[in-house]
Amino acid sequence: MTFALAPGVSVADTENGTVLLDERNGRYWMLNRTGSVVLRCLLDGESPEEAARTLLRRFPDAPHQATDHVDGLLEALRMAKVIHP
């Protein structure tokens, strides 16, 4: 499954993560470093499972949280309608 930002959503990287702007309603989303890694993985074509593995390689100290983090972020982004498959 391929994920993409919804039309009207822009992304900017910062030194602490990523900021998403939904230009349709003016809402901002601030993602920390792990959220930024997950978002980039999904937008680059990785599945949620692959994104969790990438997250685990980058941040190996919390193996049991990687899948939960990916699933939680993906659900929040879908609910906000800023990302879609």
HTML snippet that shows the backbone in 3Dmol.js (N, CA, C, O; Angstrom):
<script src="https://3Dmol.org/build/3Dmol-min.js"></script>
<div id="view" style="width:600px;height:400px;position:relative"></div>
<script>
const pdb = `
ATOM      1  N   MET A   1       0.837  -1.167   0.000  1.00  0.00           N
ATOM      2  CA  MET A   1       0.000   0.000   0.000  1.00  0.00           C
ATOM      3  C   MET A   1       0.891   1.242   0.000  1.00  0.00           C
ATOM      4  O   MET A   1       1.826   1.338   0.795  1.00  0.00           O
ATOM      5  N   THR A   2       0.605   2.179  -0.882  1.00  0.00           N
ATOM      6  CA  THR A   2       1.373   3.411  -0.969  1.00  0.00           C
ATOM      7  C   THR A   2       0.622   4.529  -0.263  1.00  0.00           C
ATOM      8  O   THR A   2      -0.589   4.677  -0.425  1.00  0.00           O
ATOM      9  N   PHE A   3       1.346   5.308   0.516  1.00  0.00           N
ATOM     10  CA  PHE A   3       0.753   6.431   1.234  1.00  0.00           C
ATOM     11  C   PHE A   3       1.220   7.736   0.610  1.00  0.00           C
ATOM     12  O   PHE A   3       2.330   7.830   0.087  1.00  0.00           O
ATOM     13  N   ALA A   4       0.352   8.744   0.674  1.00  0.00           N
ATOM     14  CA  ALA A   4       0.683  10.068   0.154  1.00  0.00           C
ATOM     15  C   ALA A   4       0.022  11.116   1.029  1.00  0.00           C
ATOM     16  O   ALA A   4      -0.988  10.855   1.681  1.00  0.00           O
ATOM     17  N   LEU A   5       0.607  12.303   1.032  1.00  0.00           N
ATOM     18  CA  LEU A   5      -0.031  13.413   1.727  1.00  0.00           C
ATOM     19  C   LEU A   5      -1.278  13.810   0.957  1.00  0.00           C
ATOM     20  O   LEU A   5      -1.307  13.736  -0.271  1.00  0.00           O
ATOM     21  N   ALA A   6      -2.289  14.224   1.665  1.00  0.00           N
ATOM     22  CA  ALA A   6      -3.507  14.701   1.030  1.00  0.00           C
ATOM     23  C   ALA A   6      -3.208  16.004   0.294  1.00  0.00           C
ATOM     24  O   ALA A   6      -2.293  16.737   0.670  1.00  0.00           O
ATOM     25  N   PRO A   7      -3.974  16.292  -0.748  1.00  0.00           N
ATOM     26  CA  PRO A   7      -3.789  17.577  -1.431  1.00  0.00           C
ATOM     27  C   PRO A   7      -3.955  18.734  -0.436  1.00  0.00           C
ATOM     28  O   PRO A   7      -4.857  18.721   0.402  1.00  0.00           O
ATOM     29  N   GLY A   8      -3.083  19.717  -0.541  1.00  0.00           N
ATOM     30  CA  GLY A   8      -3.159  20.860   0.352  1.00  0.00           C
ATOM     31  C   GLY A   8      -2.384  20.691   1.643  1.00  0.00           C
ATOM     32  O   GLY A   8      -2.421  21.569   2.505  1.00  0.00           O
ATOM     33  N   VAL A   9      -1.677  19.567   1.792  1.00  0.00           N
ATOM     34  CA  VAL A   9      -0.863  19.347   2.983  1.00  0.00           C
ATOM     35  C   VAL A   9       0.603  19.498   2.585  1.00  0.00           C
ATOM     36  O   VAL A   9       1.087  18.821   1.678  1.00  0.00           O
ATOM     37  N   SER A  10       1.292  20.388   3.273  1.00  0.00           N
ATOM     38  CA  SER A  10       2.713  20.586   2.988  1.00  0.00           C
ATOM     39  C   SER A  10       3.530  20.107   4.178  1.00  0.00           C
ATOM     40  O   SER A  10       3.025  19.995   5.296  1.00  0.00           O
ATOM     41  N   VAL A  11       4.796  19.827   3.918  1.00  0.00           N
ATOM     42  CA  VAL A  11       5.675  19.262   4.933  1.00  0.00           C
ATOM     43  C   VAL A  11       6.976  20.053   4.963  1.00  0.00           C
ATOM     44  O   VAL A  11       7.498  20.457   3.924  1.00  0.00           O
ATOM     45  N   ALA A  12       7.489  20.266   6.168  1.00  0.00           N
ATOM     46  CA  ALA A  12       8.772  20.940   6.344  1.00  0.00           C
ATOM     47  C   ALA A  12       9.548  20.226   7.444  1.00  0.00           C
ATOM     48  O   ALA A  12       9.017  19.958   8.522  1.00  0.00           O
ATOM     49  N   ASP A  13      10.795  19.927   7.162  1.00  0.00           N
ATOM     50  CA  ASP A  13      11.650  19.295   8.162  1.00  0.00           C
ATOM     51  C   ASP A  13      12.270  20.372   9.044  1.00  0.00           C
ATOM     52  O   ASP A  13      12.612  21.459   8.579  1.00  0.00           O
ATOM     53  N   THR A  14      12.407  20.048  10.327  1.00  0.00           N
ATOM     54  CA  THR A  14      13.059  20.930  11.290  1.00  0.00           C
ATOM     55  C   THR A  14      14.168  20.144  11.966  1.00  0.00           C
ATOM     56  O   THR A  14      14.318  18.947  11.723  1.00  0.00           O
ATOM     57  N   GLU A  15      14.935  20.798  12.801  1.00  0.00           N
ATOM     58  CA  GLU A  15      16.007  20.078  13.494  1.00  0.00           C
ATOM     59  C   GLU A  15      15.466  19.089  14.522  1.00  0.00           C
ATOM     60  O   GLU A  15      16.192  18.196  14.958  1.00  0.00           O
ATOM     61  N   ASN A  16      14.204  19.235  14.912  1.00  0.00           N
ATOM     62  CA  ASN A  16      13.608  18.346  15.907  1.00  0.00           C
ATOM     63  C   ASN A  16      12.583  17.380  15.344  1.00  0.00           C
ATOM     64  O   ASN A  16      11.987  16.614  16.100  1.00  0.00           O
ATOM     65  N   GLY A  17      12.361  17.396  14.034  1.00  0.00           N
ATOM     66  CA  GLY A  17      11.369  16.504  13.444  1.00  0.00           C
ATOM     67  C   GLY A  17      10.793  17.073  12.174  1.00  0.00           C
ATOM     68  O   GLY A  17      11.526  17.544  11.304  1.00  0.00           O
ATOM     69  N   THR A  18       9.470  17.030  12.065  1.00  0.00           N
ATOM     70  CA  THR A  18       8.768  17.458  10.858  1.00  0.00           C
ATOM     71  C   THR A  18       7.510  18.203  11.250  1.00  0.00           C
ATOM     72  O   THR A  18       6.868  17.881  12.249  1.00  0.00           O
ATOM     73  N   VAL A  19       7.164  19.205  10.455  1.00  0.00           N
ATOM     74  CA  VAL A  19       5.916  19.936  10.648  1.00  0.00           C
ATOM     75  C   VAL A  19       5.068  19.746   9.393  1.00  0.00           C
ATOM     76  O   VAL A  19       5.546  19.923   8.273  1.00  0.00           O
ATOM     77  N   LEU A  20       3.817  19.388   9.599  1.00  0.00           N
ATOM     78  CA  LEU A  20       2.845  19.293   8.514  1.00  0.00           C
ATOM     79  C   LEU A  20       1.875  20.455   8.650  1.00  0.00           C
ATOM     80  O   LEU A  20       1.449  20.784   9.757  1.00  0.00           O
ATOM     81  N   LEU A  21       1.524  21.077   7.536  1.00  0.00           N
ATOM     82  CA  LEU A  21       0.523  22.136   7.519  1.00  0.00           C
ATOM     83  C   LEU A  21      -0.607  21.701   6.602  1.00  0.00           C
ATOM     84  O   LEU A  21      -0.401  21.448   5.415  1.00  0.00           O
ATOM     85  N   ASP A  22      -1.791  21.619   7.163  1.00  0.00           N
ATOM     86  CA  ASP A  22      -2.980  21.339   6.373  1.00  0.00           C
ATOM     87  C   ASP A  22      -3.546  22.688   5.951  1.00  0.00           C
ATOM     88  O   ASP A  22      -4.241  23.349   6.721  1.00  0.00           O
ATOM     89  N   GLU A  23      -3.246  23.082   4.738  1.00  0.00           N
ATOM     90  CA  GLU A  23      -3.642  24.396   4.240  1.00  0.00           C
ATOM     91  C   GLU A  23      -5.153  24.524   4.066  1.00  0.00           C
ATOM     92  O   GLU A  23      -5.667  25.631   3.908  1.00  0.00           O
ATOM     93  N   ARG A  24      -5.855  23.413   4.093  1.00  0.00           N
ATOM     94  CA  ARG A  24      -7.312  23.457   3.942  1.00  0.00           C
ATOM     95  C   ARG A  24      -7.977  24.039   5.177  1.00  0.00           C
ATOM     96  O   ARG A  24      -9.019  24.687   5.080  1.00  0.00           O
ATOM     97  N   ASN A  25      -7.371  23.807   6.351  1.00  0.00           N
ATOM     98  CA  ASN A  25      -7.989  24.298   7.587  1.00  0.00           C
ATOM     99  C   ASN A  25      -7.010  25.042   8.494  1.00  0.00           C
ATOM    100  O   ASN A  25      -7.389  25.485   9.578  1.00  0.00           O
ATOM    101  N   GLY A  26      -5.760  25.181   8.063  1.00  0.00           N
ATOM    102  CA  GLY A  26      -4.777  25.932   8.832  1.00  0.00           C
ATOM    103  C   GLY A  26      -4.196  25.199  10.034  1.00  0.00           C
ATOM    104  O   GLY A  26      -3.523  25.814  10.862  1.00  0.00           O
ATOM    105  N   ARG A  27      -4.441  23.913  10.144  1.00  0.00           N
ATOM    106  CA  ARG A  27      -3.925  23.143  11.292  1.00  0.00           C
ATOM    107  C   ARG A  27      -2.510  22.667  11.031  1.00  0.00           C
ATOM    108  O   ARG A  27      -2.153  22.287   9.916  1.00  0.00           O
ATOM    109  N   TYR A  28      -1.714  22.697  12.089  1.00  0.00           N
ATOM    110  CA  TYR A  28      -0.334  22.214  12.046  1.00  0.00           C
ATOM    111  C   TYR A  28      -0.229  20.910  12.812  1.00  0.00           C
ATOM    112  O   TYR A  28      -0.934  20.680  13.794  1.00  0.00           O
ATOM    113  N   TRP A  29       0.668  20.067  12.337  1.00  0.00           N
ATOM    114  CA  TRP A  29       1.028  18.842  13.045  1.00  0.00           C
ATOM    115  C   TRP A  29       2.530  18.875  13.244  1.00  0.00           C
ATOM    116  O   TRP A  29       3.281  19.054  12.285  1.00  0.00           O
ATOM    117  N   MET A  30       2.969  18.705  14.467  1.00  0.00           N
ATOM    118  CA  MET A  30       4.402  18.663  14.761  1.00  0.00           C
ATOM    119  C   MET A  30       4.774  17.230  15.120  1.00  0.00           C
ATOM    120  O   MET A  30       4.271  16.673  16.096  1.00  0.00           O
ATOM    121  N   LEU A  31       5.653  16.645  14.328  1.00  0.00           N
ATOM    122  CA  LEU A  31       6.102  15.277  14.576  1.00  0.00           C
ATOM    123  C   LEU A  31       7.507  15.303  15.151  1.00  0.00           C
ATOM    124  O   LEU A  31       8.369  16.043  14.676  1.00  0.00           O
ATOM    125  N   ASN A  32       7.733  14.494  16.173  1.00  0.00           N
ATOM    126  CA  ASN A  32       9.083  14.385  16.726  1.00  0.00           C
ATOM    127  C   ASN A  32       9.960  13.576  15.780  1.00  0.00           C
ATOM    128  O   ASN A  32       9.529  13.224  14.681  1.00  0.00           O
ATOM    129  N   ARG A  33      11.167  13.284  16.191  1.00  0.00           N
ATOM    130  CA  ARG A  33      12.106  12.582  15.300  1.00  0.00           C
ATOM    131  C   ARG A  33      11.619  11.204  14.890  1.00  0.00           C
ATOM    132  O   ARG A  33      11.776  10.806  13.736  1.00  0.00           O
ATOM    133  N   THR A  34      11.031  10.474  15.828  1.00  0.00           N
ATOM    134  CA  THR A  34      10.544   9.142  15.456  1.00  0.00           C
ATOM    135  C   THR A  34       9.341   9.240  14.521  1.00  0.00           C
ATOM    136  O   THR A  34       9.223   8.468  13.570  1.00  0.00           O
ATOM    137  N   GLY A  35       8.457  10.187  14.794  1.00  0.00           N
ATOM    138  CA  GLY A  35       7.320  10.399  13.903  1.00  0.00           C
ATOM    139  C   GLY A  35       7.765  10.811  12.513  1.00  0.00           C
ATOM    140  O   GLY A  35       7.167  10.412  11.513  1.00  0.00           O
ATOM    141  N   SER A  36       8.811  11.606  12.457  1.00  0.00           N
ATOM    142  CA  SER A  36       9.365  12.046  11.181  1.00  0.00           C
ATOM    143  C   SER A  36       9.905  10.863  10.387  1.00  0.00           C
ATOM    144  O   SER A  36       9.674  10.764   9.182  1.00  0.00           O
ATOM    145  N   VAL A  37      10.620   9.971  11.056  1.00  0.00           N
ATOM    146  CA  VAL A  37      11.145   8.770  10.389  1.00  0.00           C
ATOM    147  C   VAL A  37       9.993   7.930   9.843  1.00  0.00           C
ATOM    148  O   VAL A  37      10.044   7.465   8.705  1.00  0.00           O
ATOM    149  N   VAL A  38       8.970   7.740  10.645  1.00  0.00           N
ATOM    150  CA  VAL A  38       7.823   6.935  10.215  1.00  0.00           C
ATOM    151  C   VAL A  38       7.150   7.575   9.006  1.00  0.00           C
ATOM    152  O   VAL A  38       6.865   6.890   8.023  1.00  0.00           O
ATOM    153  N   LEU A  39       6.894   8.869   9.066  1.00  0.00           N
ATOM    154  CA  LEU A  39       6.242   9.544   7.948  1.00  0.00           C
ATOM    155  C   LEU A  39       7.054   9.404   6.678  1.00  0.00           C
ATOM    156  O   LEU A  39       6.499   9.081   5.627  1.00  0.00           O
ATOM    157  N   ARG A  40       8.353   9.638   6.747  1.00  0.00           N
ATOM    158  CA  ARG A  40       9.207   9.530   5.559  1.00  0.00           C
ATOM    159  C   ARG A  40       9.190   8.108   4.998  1.00  0.00           C
ATOM    160  O   ARG A  40       9.145   7.913   3.783  1.00  0.00           O
ATOM    161  N   CYS A  41       9.225   7.128   5.882  1.00  0.00           N
ATOM    162  CA  CYS A  41       9.172   5.733   5.421  1.00  0.00           C
ATOM    163  C   CYS A  41       7.885   5.463   4.660  1.00  0.00           C
ATOM    164  O   CYS A  41       7.914   4.891   3.570  1.00  0.00           O
ATOM    165  N   LEU A  42       6.770   5.865   5.219  1.00  0.00           N
ATOM    166  CA  LEU A  42       5.480   5.620   4.584  1.00  0.00           C
ATOM    167  C   LEU A  42       5.372   6.350   3.249  1.00  0.00           C
ATOM    168  O   LEU A  42       4.874   5.792   2.271  1.00  0.00           O
ATOM    169  N   LEU A  43       5.840   7.604   3.208  1.00  0.00           N
ATOM    170  CA  LEU A  43       5.776   8.372   1.963  1.00  0.00           C
ATOM    171  C   LEU A  43       6.747   7.837   0.916  1.00  0.00           C
ATOM    172  O   LEU A  43       6.554   8.042  -0.282  1.00  0.00           O
ATOM    173  N   ASP A  44       7.798   7.145   1.378  1.00  0.00           N
ATOM    174  CA  ASP A  44       8.770   6.548   0.454  1.00  0.00           C
ATOM    175  C   ASP A  44       8.355   5.156  -0.010  1.00  0.00           C
ATOM    176  O   ASP A  44       9.111   4.487  -0.715  1.00  0.00           O
ATOM    177  N   GLY A  45       7.164   4.714   0.378  1.00  0.00           N
ATOM    178  CA  GLY A  45       6.642   3.452  -0.125  1.00  0.00           C
ATOM    179  C   GLY A  45       6.760   2.268   0.799  1.00  0.00           C
ATOM    180  O   GLY A  45       6.378   1.158   0.428  1.00  0.00           O
ATOM    181  N   GLU A  46       7.284   2.477   2.003  1.00  0.00           N
ATOM    182  CA  GLU A  46       7.368   1.351   2.934  1.00  0.00           C
ATOM    183  C   GLU A  46       5.999   1.052   3.524  1.00  0.00           C
ATOM    184  O   GLU A  46       5.177   1.952   3.697  1.00  0.00           O
ATOM    185  N   SER A  47       5.763  -0.206   3.829  1.00  0.00           N
ATOM    186  CA  SER A  47       4.537  -0.601   4.523  1.00  0.00           C
ATOM    187  C   SER A  47       4.683  -0.201   5.992  1.00  0.00           C
ATOM    188  O   SER A  47       5.791   0.094   6.438  1.00  0.00           O
ATOM    189  N   PRO A  48       3.587  -0.185   6.748  1.00  0.00           N
ATOM    190  CA  PRO A  48       3.700   0.095   8.178  1.00  0.00           C
ATOM    191  C   PRO A  48       4.659  -0.873   8.896  1.00  0.00           C
ATOM    192  O   PRO A  48       5.377  -0.473   9.812  1.00  0.00           O
ATOM    193  N   GLU A  49       4.664  -2.136   8.476  1.00  0.00           N
ATOM    194  CA  GLU A  49       5.561  -3.113   9.092  1.00  0.00           C
ATOM    195  C   GLU A  49       7.020  -2.784   8.783  1.00  0.00           C
ATOM    196  O   GLU A  49       7.885  -2.880   9.654  1.00  0.00           O
ATOM    197  N   GLU A  50       7.283  -2.396   7.540  1.00  0.00           N
ATOM    198  CA  GLU A  50       8.652  -2.003   7.166  1.00  0.00           C
ATOM    199  C   GLU A  50       9.064  -0.733   7.898  1.00  0.00           C
ATOM    200  O   GLU A  50      10.216  -0.606   8.314  1.00  0.00           O
ATOM    201  N   ALA A  51       8.136   0.210   8.059  1.00  0.00           N
ATOM    202  CA  ALA A  51       8.430   1.444   8.782  1.00  0.00           C
ATOM    203  C   ALA A  51       8.779   1.142  10.234  1.00  0.00           C
ATOM    204  O   ALA A  51       9.667   1.778  10.801  1.00  0.00           O
ATOM    205  N   ALA A  52       8.092   0.180  10.841  1.00  0.00           N
ATOM    206  CA  ALA A  52       8.398  -0.213  12.220  1.00  0.00           C
ATOM    207  C   ALA A  52       9.804  -0.817  12.307  1.00  0.00           C
ATOM    208  O   ALA A  52      10.535  -0.550  13.261  1.00  0.00           O
ATOM    209  N   ARG A  53      10.178  -1.619  11.325  1.00  0.00           N
ATOM    210  CA  ARG A  53      11.531  -2.196  11.315  1.00  0.00           C
ATOM    211  C   ARG A  53      12.588  -1.093  11.137  1.00  0.00           C
ATOM    212  O   ARG A  53      13.630  -1.115  11.792  1.00  0.00           O
ATOM    213  N   THR A  54      12.310  -0.141  10.254  1.00  0.00           N
ATOM    214  CA  THR A  54      13.235   0.983  10.062  1.00  0.00           C
ATOM    215  C   THR A  54      13.361   1.772  11.349  1.00  0.00           C
ATOM    216  O   THR A  54      14.464   2.146  11.748  1.00  0.00           O
ATOM    217  N   LEU A  55      12.238   2.027  12.001  1.00  0.00           N
ATOM    218  CA  LEU A  55      12.238   2.757  13.268  1.00  0.00           C
ATOM    219  C   LEU A  55      13.063   2.017  14.314  1.00  0.00           C
ATOM    220  O   LEU A  55      13.814   2.634  15.069  1.00  0.00           O
ATOM    221  N   LEU A  56      12.927   0.722  14.356  1.00  0.00           N
ATOM    222  CA  LEU A  56      13.674  -0.102  15.307  1.00  0.00           C
ATOM    223  C   LEU A  56      15.175  -0.064  15.037  1.00  0.00           C
ATOM    224  O   LEU A  56      15.975  -0.048  15.972  1.00  0.00           O
ATOM    225  N   ARG A  57      15.559  -0.049  13.761  1.00  0.00           N
ATOM    226  CA  ARG A  57      16.985   0.058  13.433  1.00  0.00           C
ATOM    227  C   ARG A  57      17.547   1.413  13.862  1.00  0.00           C
ATOM    228  O   ARG A  57      18.675   1.495  14.346  1.00  0.00           O
ATOM    229  N   ARG A  58      16.761   2.470  13.684  1.00  0.00           N
ATOM    230  CA  ARG A  58      17.218   3.824  14.016  1.00  0.00           C
ATOM    231  C   ARG A  58      17.192   4.098  15.519  1.00  0.00           C
ATOM    232  O   ARG A  58      18.040   4.826  16.034  1.00  0.00           O
ATOM    233  N   PHE A  59      16.220   3.514  16.221  1.00  0.00           N
ATOM    234  CA  PHE A  59      16.035   3.733  17.657  1.00  0.00           C
ATOM    235  C   PHE A  59      15.851   2.379  18.340  1.00  0.00           C
ATOM    236  O   PHE A  59      14.722   2.012  18.665  1.00  0.00           O
ATOM    237  N   PRO A  60      16.931   1.626  18.565  1.00  0.00           N
ATOM    238  CA  PRO A  60      16.814   0.242  19.035  1.00  0.00           C
ATOM    239  C   PRO A  60      16.437   0.081  20.506  1.00  0.00           C
ATOM    240  O   PRO A  60      16.279  -1.050  20.964  1.00  0.00           O
ATOM    241  N   ASP A  61      16.290   1.153  21.252  1.00  0.00           N
ATOM    242  CA  ASP A  61      16.045   1.022  22.687  1.00  0.00           C
ATOM    243  C   ASP A  61      14.605   0.686  23.068  1.00  0.00           C
ATOM    244  O   ASP A  61      14.343   0.364  24.227  1.00  0.00           O
ATOM    245  N   ALA A  62      13.668   0.753  22.127  1.00  0.00           N
ATOM    246  CA  ALA A  62      12.265   0.501  22.463  1.00  0.00           C
ATOM    247  C   ALA A  62      11.613  -0.428  21.451  1.00  0.00           C
ATOM    248  O   ALA A  62      10.705  -0.013  20.731  1.00  0.00           O
ATOM    249  N   PRO A  63      12.065  -1.691  21.383  1.00  0.00           N
ATOM    250  CA  PRO A  63      11.565  -2.591  20.346  1.00  0.00           C
ATOM    251  C   PRO A  63      10.067  -2.875  20.428  1.00  0.00           C
ATOM    252  O   PRO A  63       9.411  -3.012  19.395  1.00  0.00           O
ATOM    253  N   HIS A  64       9.520  -2.964  21.630  1.00  0.00           N
ATOM    254  CA  HIS A  64       8.101  -3.280  21.767  1.00  0.00           C
ATOM    255  C   HIS A  64       7.209  -2.101  21.401  1.00  0.00           C
ATOM    256  O   HIS A  64       6.004  -2.275  21.214  1.00  0.00           O
ATOM    257  N   GLN A  65       7.780  -0.905  21.295  1.00  0.00           N
ATOM    258  CA  GLN A  65       6.981   0.283  21.002  1.00  0.00           C
ATOM    259  C   GLN A  65       6.965   0.658  19.524  1.00  0.00           C
ATOM    260  O   GLN A  65       6.141   1.477  19.119  1.00  0.00           O
ATOM    261  N   ALA A  66       7.829   0.098  18.724  1.00  0.00           N
ATOM    262  CA  ALA A  66       7.950   0.512  17.322  1.00  0.00           C
ATOM    263  C   ALA A  66       6.645   0.308  16.553  1.00  0.00           C
ATOM    264  O   ALA A  66       6.175   1.234  15.892  1.00  0.00           O
ATOM    265  N   THR A  67       6.063  -0.863  16.625  1.00  0.00           N
ATOM    266  CA  THR A  67       4.824  -1.133  15.902  1.00  0.00           C
ATOM    267  C   THR A  67       3.683  -0.270  16.428  1.00  0.00           C
ATOM    268  O   THR A  67       2.889   0.255  15.647  1.00  0.00           O
ATOM    269  N   ASP A  68       3.598  -0.122  17.744  1.00  0.00           N
ATOM    270  CA  ASP A  68       2.547   0.719  18.327  1.00  0.00           C
ATOM    271  C   ASP A  68       2.693   2.165  17.884  1.00  0.00           C
ATOM    272  O   ASP A  68       1.700   2.837  17.604  1.00  0.00           O
ATOM    273  N   HIS A  69       3.931   2.647  17.819  1.00  0.00           N
ATOM    274  CA  HIS A  69       4.179   4.027  17.403  1.00  0.00           C
ATOM    275  C   HIS A  69       3.744   4.237  15.952  1.00  0.00           C
ATOM    276  O   HIS A  69       3.075   5.223  15.640  1.00  0.00           O
ATOM    277  N   VAL A  70       4.117   3.325  15.078  1.00  0.00           N
ATOM    278  CA  VAL A  70       3.735   3.428  13.667  1.00  0.00           C
ATOM    279  C   VAL A  70       2.219   3.374  13.529  1.00  0.00           C
ATOM    280  O   VAL A  70       1.633   4.211  12.843  1.00  0.00           O
ATOM    281  N   ASP A  71       1.583   2.412  14.164  1.00  0.00           N
ATOM    282  CA  ASP A  71       0.133   2.262  14.057  1.00  0.00           C
ATOM    283  C   ASP A  71      -0.598   3.485  14.607  1.00  0.00           C
ATOM    284  O   ASP A  71      -1.572   3.946  14.013  1.00  0.00           O
ATOM    285  N   GLY A  72      -0.133   4.005  15.734  1.00  0.00           N
ATOM    286  CA  GLY A  72      -0.768   5.168  16.342  1.00  0.00           C
ATOM    287  C   GLY A  72      -0.636   6.414  15.486  1.00  0.00           C
ATOM    288  O   GLY A  72      -1.598   7.163  15.311  1.00  0.00           O
ATOM    289  N   LEU A  73       0.558   6.633  14.954  1.00  0.00           N
ATOM    290  CA  LEU A  73       0.766   7.806  14.110  1.00  0.00           C
ATOM    291  C   LEU A  73      -0.043   7.692  12.826  1.00  0.00           C
ATOM    292  O   LEU A  73      -0.685   8.657  12.413  1.00  0.00           O
ATOM    293  N   LEU A  74      -0.019   6.542  12.200  1.00  0.00           N
ATOM    294  CA  LEU A  74      -0.770   6.345  10.965  1.00  0.00           C
ATOM    295  C   LEU A  74      -2.264   6.575  11.194  1.00  0.00           C
ATOM    296  O   LEU A  74      -2.920   7.227  10.381  1.00  0.00           O
ATOM    297  N   GLU A  75      -2.792   6.059  12.264  1.00  0.00           N
ATOM    298  CA  GLU A  75      -4.213   6.256  12.579  1.00  0.00           C
ATOM    299  C   GLU A  75      -4.521   7.740  12.808  1.00  0.00           C
ATOM    300  O   GLU A  75      -5.533   8.242  12.320  1.00  0.00           O
ATOM    301  N   ALA A  76      -3.664   8.438  13.540  1.00  0.00           N
ATOM    302  CA  ALA A  76      -3.890   9.871  13.789  1.00  0.00           C
ATOM    303  C   ALA A  76      -3.844  10.680  12.498  1.00  0.00           C
ATOM    304  O   ALA A  76      -4.661  11.580  12.303  1.00  0.00           O
ATOM    305  N   LEU A  77      -2.897  10.370  11.616  1.00  0.00           N
ATOM    306  CA  LEU A  77      -2.790  11.083  10.352  1.00  0.00           C
ATOM    307  C   LEU A  77      -3.981  10.788   9.439  1.00  0.00           C
ATOM    308  O   LEU A  77      -4.453  11.668   8.718  1.00  0.00           O
ATOM    309  N   ARG A  78      -4.454   9.558   9.477  1.00  0.00           N
ATOM    310  CA  ARG A  78      -5.645   9.207   8.690  1.00  0.00           C
ATOM    311  C   ARG A  78      -6.884   9.925   9.224  1.00  0.00           C
ATOM    312  O   ARG A  78      -7.679  10.461   8.452  1.00  0.00           O
ATOM    313  N   MET A  79      -7.042   9.931  10.534  1.00  0.00           N
ATOM    314  CA  MET A  79      -8.200  10.589  11.144  1.00  0.00           C
ATOM    315  C   MET A  79      -8.214  12.089  10.832  1.00  0.00           C
ATOM    316  O   MET A  79      -9.278  12.681  10.652  1.00  0.00           O
ATOM    317  N   ALA A  80      -7.042  12.688  10.772  1.00  0.00           N
ATOM    318  CA  ALA A  80      -6.920  14.111  10.452  1.00  0.00           C
ATOM    319  C   ALA A  80      -7.029  14.362   8.954  1.00  0.00           C
ATOM    320  O   ALA A  80      -7.088  15.511   8.515  1.00  0.00           O
ATOM    321  N   LYS A  81      -7.055  13.292   8.175  1.00  0.00           N
ATOM    322  CA  LYS A  81      -7.165  13.353   6.719  1.00  0.00           C
ATOM    323  C   LYS A  81      -6.003  14.116   6.069  1.00  0.00           C
ATOM    324  O   LYS A  81      -6.185  14.847   5.096  1.00  0.00           O
ATOM    325  N   VAL A  82      -4.798  13.922   6.641  1.00  0.00           N
ATOM    326  CA  VAL A  82      -3.613  14.530   6.041  1.00  0.00           C
ATOM    327  C   VAL A  82      -2.784  13.519   5.257  1.00  0.00           C
ATOM    328  O   VAL A  82      -1.859  13.892   4.535  1.00  0.00           O
ATOM    329  N   ILE A  83      -3.115  12.245   5.400  1.00  0.00           N
ATOM    330  CA  ILE A  83      -2.446  11.181   4.657  1.00  0.00           C
ATOM    331  C   ILE A  83      -3.504  10.205   4.185  1.00  0.00           C
ATOM    332  O   ILE A  83      -4.523  10.005   4.846  1.00  0.00           O
ATOM    333  N   HIS A  84      -3.254   9.604   3.045  1.00  0.00           N
ATOM    334  CA  HIS A  84      -4.204   8.603   2.551  1.00  0.00           C
ATOM    335  C   HIS A  84      -3.441   7.540   1.767  1.00  0.00           C
ATOM    336  O   HIS A  84      -2.383   7.797   1.194  1.00  0.00           O
ATOM    337  N   PRO A  85      -4.015   6.335   1.761  1.00  0.00           N
ATOM    338  CA  PRO A  85      -3.388   5.262   0.989  1.00  0.00           C
ATOM    339  C   PRO A  85      -3.655   5.426  -0.491  1.00  0.00           C
ATOM    340  O   PRO A  85      -3.202   4.611  -1.295  1.00  0.00           O
TER     341      PRO A  85
END
`;
const viewer = $3Dmol.createViewer("view");
viewer.addModel(pdb, "pdb");
viewer.setStyle({}, {cartoon: {color: "spectrum"}});
viewer.zoomTo();
viewer.render();
</script>
